[in-house]
Amino acid sequence: MKIRGAVKTAATLRPPAGGGAGAALAMRDVEVSLPSARGSLRILRGVTFTVGRGEVVAVAGESGSGKSTSILAALRLLPPGARVTGSIVLDGEDVLAMPRRGLRGLRAGRARLVFQDPWRALHPMKRIGAQLVESARTADPGLSAAAARELVEHTLAGVGIPDPPARMRSYPHEISGGQAQRIVIAMALVARPAVLLCDEPTTALDVTTQAQILELLRRLNRELGISIVIATHDLDVIADVADRLVVMYAGEVVEEGPTAEVLSAPRHPYTWSLLRAAPGAAEGGRLRAIEGRPPSPAEEPAGCAFAARCPSVHEICTTTRPEPRHVLPGRASACLRAEGYGPVPAGGGR
């Protein structure tokens, strides 16, 4: 898909203001606990992964895997009462040690969040143009109103919005879901972020619009060098977009590696089972479900969190928690029998 919007003036889609040496995002041994009537529940357990400068990383898993919590933890946007330990460094800043004022500045500029539901980010009573101009001037207080409007117009054109001046006069209820998501992405881009964190940005969209939004994100990564993190439950949607894939299950990272390698030859039974259950792997038109359910945070297992659903479980799996380990160059798996997995057979069988 060719996306409209080659822009030729100074007020255009510009390279990020952050950057420099080091990773765009580095999470190390991150644990998140939330209070409940049953006591403190661990939602994330020892989450560790890195997003390089100019890299697109997908964080995938089913509901409750911890992918969205990881995204929100990176910006310290968790609910009140959440306890976070470990280390989170975002665009060179120690997120867990930052004062609130510095954190607000980071969120307003160098690290922006794109919500699953674009309507959450748009004020229903304000014109779209006013909201984007506000975003641009919050990130750069020295920007004049006229320069901000010019920047917004060119940014809207760059993300594929036709007739930006007319759309800037619109209210959110007057646009489609696909346009709303493009506008929310534009709202982030006018701040010139170094890192874009996307929490399931295509879930509420139809298949065609999903592909367009993902291609837009990839293009922004290529042309502007923005580092992008995409949380998703759908492995198919990130196959051609993400450089690397982080697979999460029950609050843990269970597999990580180059996307093409992980999808073609997974080294963890959960990833293997997810791919076997995908529509493209259906045998005779029948989808294969993953039996059982993930453990709740209140019933944290002593061993592998996937043991109760694993097709190759051994006794040691129920008593020993596997730590992620290198199984191939650039590949890691939290499975005691990772070497026993490989390509998913055609038809989904084994």
C-alpha positions as CSV (number, residue, x, y, z in Angstrom):
1,M,0.0,0.0,0.0
2,K,1.3,3.4,-0.9
3,I,0.6,6.0,1.8
4,R,0.0,9.5,0.7
5,G,2.0,12.4,2.1
6,A,5.5,13.2,0.8
7,V,6.0,16.5,2.6
8,K,8.5,19.1,1.4
9,T,8.5,21.9,3.9
10,A,10.3,22.3,7.2
11,A,7.1,21.7,9.2
12,T,6.9,18.0,8.3
13,L,7.2,14.5,9.7
14,R,10.5,15.1,11.4
15,P,13.1,12.7,12.9
16,P,12.6,12.1,16.6
17,A,13.9,14.6,19.1
18,G,15.3,11.9,21.4
19,G,17.7,9.1,20.4
20,G,21.4,8.8,20.9
21,A,23.3,5.9,22.3
22,G,21.7,3.0,24.1
23,A,18.5,1.2,23.7
24,A,15.2,2.9,23.1
25,L,13.6,0.8,25.8
26,A,15.2,-1.6,28.2
27,M,13.1,-3.6,30.7
28,R,15.1,-5.7,33.2
29,D,13.5,-8.1,35.7
30,V,10.3,-6.0,35.9
31,E,7.7,-7.2,38.3
32,V,4.3,-5.6,38.7
33,S,2.0,-6.4,41.6
34,L,-1.6,-5.1,42.1
35,P,-3.6,-5.0,45.3
36,S,-6.7,-7.1,45.5
37,A,-9.1,-8.5,48.1
38,R,-7.0,-11.7,48.0
39,G,-3.8,-9.8,48.7
40,S,-1.0,-8.6,46.3
41,L,-1.1,-10.3,42.9
42,R,1.9,-10.5,40.6
43,I,0.8,-9.5,37.1
44,L,4.3,-9.4,35.6
45,R,7.1,-11.7,36.7
46,G,10.7,-10.9,35.8
47,V,9.9,-9.3,32.4
48,T,13.1,-8.6,30.5
49,F,13.5,-7.4,26.9
50,T,15.1,-4.6,24.9
51,V,14.0,-2.4,22.0
52,G,16.9,-1.1,19.9
53,R,17.1,2.3,18.3
54,G,15.1,2.3,15.1
55,E,13.7,-1.2,15.8
56,V,10.1,-2.5,15.6
57,V,9.4,-5.0,18.4
58,A,6.0,-6.9,18.8
59,V,5.0,-8.1,22.2
60,A,2.5,-10.9,21.6
61,G,0.3,-13.1,23.8
62,E,-3.3,-13.9,24.6
63,S,-5.5,-11.8,27.0
64,G,-3.9,-11.7,30.5
65,S,-0.4,-12.4,29.2
66,G,1.0,-9.1,30.4
67,K,1.7,-7.5,27.1
68,S,-0.4,-4.4,27.7
69,T,0.7,-4.2,31.3
70,S,4.3,-4.1,30.1
71,I,3.5,-1.2,27.7
72,L,1.8,0.8,30.4
73,A,4.6,0.0,32.9
74,A,7.1,1.5,30.5
75,L,5.3,4.8,30.9
76,R,4.3,4.4,34.5
77,L,0.6,4.5,33.6
78,L,-0.5,1.6,35.8
79,P,-3.5,1.9,38.3
80,P,-3.0,3.5,41.7
81,G,-1.6,1.0,44.2
82,A,0.5,-0.8,41.6
83,R,4.0,-1.8,42.8
84,V,6.7,-2.0,40.2
85,T,10.2,-3.3,40.8
86,G,13.1,-3.9,38.4
87,S,14.5,-1.5,35.9
88,I,12.8,0.4,33.1
89,V,15.0,2.7,31.0
90,L,13.0,4.6,28.3
91,D,14.9,6.8,25.8
92,G,17.8,7.0,28.3
93,E,15.5,7.9,31.3
94,D,15.1,5.8,34.5
95,V,11.3,5.7,34.4
96,L,10.9,4.3,38.0
97,A,13.1,7.0,39.5
98,M,11.7,10.0,37.5
99,P,9.8,12.7,39.4
100,R,6.2,13.3,38.2
101,R,7.1,16.5,36.3
102,G,9.9,14.8,34.3
103,L,7.6,11.8,33.6
104,R,4.9,14.1,32.2
105,G,7.5,15.7,29.9
106,L,8.6,12.3,28.7
107,R,5.1,11.2,28.0
108,A,4.3,14.4,26.2
109,G,7.3,14.3,23.9
110,R,9.9,11.6,23.5
111,A,7.7,8.5,24.3
112,R,4.1,8.4,23.2
113,L,1.3,5.9,23.7
114,V,-1.1,4.8,21.0
115,F,-4.2,3.3,22.6
116,Q,-6.1,0.2,21.4
117,D,-9.2,2.4,21.3
118,P,-8.5,5.7,19.5
119,W,-11.6,7.3,21.0
120,R,-9.9,7.2,24.4
121,A,-7.3,9.7,23.2
122,L,-9.7,12.1,21.5
123,H,-11.8,14.7,23.4
124,P,-15.3,14.3,21.9
125,M,-16.1,18.0,22.4
126,K,-13.0,19.5,20.8
127,R,-12.1,19.9,17.1
128,I,-9.4,17.5,15.9
129,G,-7.1,20.3,14.8
130,A,-7.2,22.0,18.2
131,Q,-6.3,18.7,19.9
132,L,-3.3,18.1,17.6
133,V,-2.1,21.7,17.9
134,E,-2.3,21.3,21.7
135,S,-0.2,18.1,21.5
136,A,2.4,19.8,19.3
137,R,2.8,22.9,21.6
138,T,2.8,20.8,24.8
139,A,5.8,18.9,23.4
140,D,7.4,22.1,22.1
141,P,6.2,25.2,24.1
142,G,8.3,27.5,21.9
143,L,6.2,26.5,18.8
144,S,3.9,29.3,17.6
145,A,0.3,28.6,16.9
146,A,0.8,29.1,13.2
147,A,3.8,26.8,13.0
148,A,1.9,24.2,15.0
149,R,-1.0,24.3,12.6
150,E,1.3,23.9,9.7
151,L,3.0,21.0,11.4
152,V,-0.3,19.3,12.1
153,E,-1.5,19.7,8.5
154,H,1.6,18.1,7.1
155,T,1.6,15.4,9.7
156,L,-2.0,14.5,8.9
157,A,-1.1,14.3,5.2
158,G,1.8,12.2,6.1
159,V,-0.3,9.6,7.8
160,G,-2.8,9.4,4.9
161,I,-5.6,11.8,6.0
162,P,-7.1,13.4,2.9
163,D,-7.8,17.2,3.0
164,P,-6.1,17.9,6.3
165,P,-7.5,21.4,6.8
166,A,-11.1,20.1,6.5
167,R,-10.4,17.2,8.8
168,M,-8.9,19.6,11.4
169,R,-12.3,21.3,11.6
170,S,-14.1,18.0,12.3
171,Y,-15.1,16.6,15.6
172,P,-14.2,13.0,16.5
173,H,-17.7,11.6,16.0
174,E,-17.5,12.7,12.3
175,I,-14.7,10.3,11.4
176,S,-14.3,6.6,10.9
177,G,-12.4,4.2,13.3
178,G,-9.5,3.9,10.8
179,Q,-9.2,7.7,10.4
180,A,-9.4,8.1,14.2
181,Q,-6.4,5.7,14.7
182,R,-4.4,7.6,12.0
183,I,-5.2,10.9,13.8
184,V,-4.1,9.5,17.1
185,I,-0.8,8.4,15.5
186,A,-0.5,11.9,14.1
187,M,-1.1,13.3,17.5
188,A,1.8,11.3,18.8
189,L,4.0,12.2,15.8
190,V,3.7,16.0,16.1
191,A,5.6,15.6,19.4
192,R,8.6,14.1,17.5
193,P,8.8,11.0,19.7
194,A,11.8,8.7,19.8
195,V,9.7,5.8,20.9
196,L,6.1,4.9,20.0
197,L,4.3,2.4,22.3
198,C,1.2,0.9,20.7
199,D,-1.3,-1.1,22.8
200,E,-3.1,-3.3,20.3
201,P,-3.5,-0.4,17.8
202,T,-5.5,-2.5,15.2
203,T,-7.8,-4.6,17.4
204,A,-10.9,-2.5,16.9
205,L,-10.4,-2.2,13.1
206,D,-11.4,-4.2,10.1
207,V,-8.8,-6.4,8.3
208,T,-8.1,-4.0,5.5
209,T,-7.7,-1.0,7.8
210,Q,-5.5,-3.1,10.1
211,A,-3.1,-3.7,7.3
212,Q,-3.0,0.0,6.4
213,I,-2.3,1.1,9.9
214,L,0.5,-1.5,10.3
215,E,2.1,-0.5,7.0
216,L,1.9,3.1,8.2
217,L,3.7,2.3,11.4
218,R,6.4,0.4,9.4
219,R,6.8,3.3,7.0
220,L,7.2,5.8,9.9
221,N,9.9,3.5,11.4
222,R,11.8,3.3,8.1
223,E,11.6,7.0,7.2
224,L,11.9,8.6,10.6
225,G,13.8,6.0,12.6
226,I,11.2,5.9,15.4
227,S,11.5,2.9,17.6
228,I,8.1,1.2,17.9
229,V,6.7,-1.4,20.3
230,I,3.4,-3.1,19.3
231,A,1.4,-5.1,21.8
232,T,-0.8,-7.6,20.0
233,H,-2.7,-10.9,20.4
234,D,-2.5,-11.7,16.7
235,L,0.7,-13.1,15.4
236,D,-0.4,-12.8,11.8
237,V,-0.7,-9.0,11.9
238,I,3.0,-8.4,12.8
239,A,4.7,-11.0,10.5
240,D,5.7,-8.3,8.0
241,V,6.0,-5.4,10.4
242,A,8.1,-6.3,13.5
243,D,11.9,-6.9,13.4
244,R,11.7,-8.9,16.6
245,L,9.0,-10.8,18.5
246,V,8.6,-11.1,22.3
247,V,6.1,-13.8,23.3
248,M,4.5,-13.5,26.7
249,Y,2.4,-15.9,28.7
250,A,1.0,-15.5,32.2
251,G,3.0,-12.4,32.9
252,E,6.3,-13.8,31.7
253,V,8.5,-13.6,28.6
254,V,8.6,-17.2,27.2
255,E,10.3,-16.6,23.9
256,E,12.1,-13.9,22.0
257,G,13.9,-13.6,18.7
258,P,13.8,-12.3,15.1
259,T,10.1,-12.4,14.0
260,A,10.6,-14.5,10.9
261,E,12.6,-17.1,12.8
262,V,10.2,-17.3,15.7
263,L,7.2,-17.7,13.5
264,S,8.8,-20.3,11.2
265,A,10.5,-22.4,13.9
266,P,9.3,-21.5,17.5
267,R,11.3,-22.8,20.4
268,H,8.6,-22.7,23.1
269,P,5.5,-24.9,23.3
270,Y,3.2,-21.9,23.9
271,T,4.4,-20.1,20.7
272,W,4.2,-23.5,18.8
273,S,0.6,-24.0,20.1
274,L,-0.4,-20.4,19.1
275,L,0.8,-20.9,15.6
276,R,-0.8,-24.4,15.4
277,A,-4.1,-22.8,16.4
278,A,-3.9,-20.0,13.8
279,P,-6.5,-20.1,11.0
280,G,-3.8,-20.7,8.4
281,A,-2.7,-23.9,10.1
282,A,-6.3,-25.3,10.3
283,E,-6.6,-28.9,9.2
284,G,-9.6,-29.8,7.2
285,G,-11.1,-26.4,8.0
286,R,-11.1,-27.1,11.8
287,L,-9.2,-24.8,14.1
288,R,-7.1,-26.3,16.9
289,A,-7.7,-24.7,20.3
290,I,-5.1,-24.6,23.1
291,E,-6.7,-26.7,25.8
292,G,-7.1,-25.4,29.3
293,R,-6.7,-21.8,30.4
294,P,-3.8,-19.6,31.7
295,P,-3.3,-19.6,35.5
296,S,-4.7,-16.6,37.3
297,P,-2.3,-14.4,39.2
298,A,-3.9,-15.8,42.4
299,E,-2.8,-19.3,41.5
300,E,0.8,-18.8,40.6
301,P,2.3,-22.2,39.8
302,A,5.6,-23.4,41.3
303,G,6.9,-24.6,37.9
304,C,6.3,-23.6,34.3
305,A,3.2,-21.5,33.9
306,F,2.3,-23.3,30.7
307,A,2.8,-26.8,32.1
308,A,-0.9,-27.5,32.6
309,R,-1.6,-26.9,28.9
310,C,1.7,-28.1,27.4
311,P,1.5,-31.0,24.9
312,S,5.0,-32.1,26.0
313,V,4.9,-31.6,29.7
314,H,7.3,-33.6,32.0
315,E,7.3,-33.9,35.7
316,I,10.2,-31.5,36.2
317,C,8.1,-28.8,34.4
318,T,5.6,-28.7,37.2
319,T,8.2,-28.1,39.9
320,T,10.9,-26.0,38.2
321,R,10.3,-22.6,36.8
322,P,12.3,-22.3,33.6
323,E,14.3,-19.1,33.0
324,P,14.7,-17.6,29.5
325,R,18.0,-19.0,28.0
326,H,19.8,-18.6,24.7
327,V,18.9,-21.6,22.5
328,L,20.1,-20.2,19.1
329,P,22.0,-17.0,18.1
330,G,19.6,-14.1,18.9
331,R,17.0,-16.5,20.2
332,A,15.8,-17.1,23.8
333,S,13.2,-19.5,25.3
334,A,11.9,-20.2,28.8
335,C,11.4,-23.9,28.2
336,L,13.4,-26.8,29.6
337,R,12.9,-28.7,26.3
338,A,13.2,-25.8,23.9
339,E,15.5,-27.8,21.6
340,G,12.6,-30.3,21.0
341,Y,10.5,-27.7,19.1
342,G,10.8,-26.4,15.6
343,P,8.6,-25.7,12.5
344,V,4.9,-26.1,12.9
345,P,3.8,-28.9,10.5
346,A,1.5,-28.0,7.6
347,G,-2.1,-28.6,8.7
348,G,-1.2,-27.9,12.3
349,G,-0.6,-31.5,13.4
350,R,2.3,-33.0,15.2
